[in-house]
Amino acid sequence: MKKIIYFCILALAITLVNCGDKGSDPEPAKTLDKSKLTNKYWSGTQTGFYFRSDGNFCSSNGQSVLGTWAWLNNADSLEVLVQSIPRRVWYIEYITDTEMKAKLTKKGTWDIFIKQ
């Protein structure tokens, strides 16, 4: 009887070990890589941004300067100053080569922006 119990326990252990998913690599973590923000156009569901590396905030082509931008306190938020529009602070969760997750104001809704 003990041999049957040990055999069942061994068979269960082998089954559990072999059930792990070894064929797929996990998706890399999405982090806030500030170096990936600039010199590209980011398009979201309601708006788009072009942040130049010289601190200028531009139209979609990156040529027409609309205002300025800067990281606030070297944190996860950036300030956008545009003429005739009140100061805006965007909160950024992550930036990858092709995607950015951000929201306007702390209580805002997160939006996914895609590099165009």
Secondary structure, DSSP 8 states (H G I E B T S, - for coil): -HHHHHHHHHHHHHHHHHTS--SS-------B-GGGSSSSEEE-SS-EEEE-TTSEEE-TTS-SEEEEEEESTTSSEEEEEETTEEEEEEEEEEE-SSEEEEEESTTS--EEEEE-
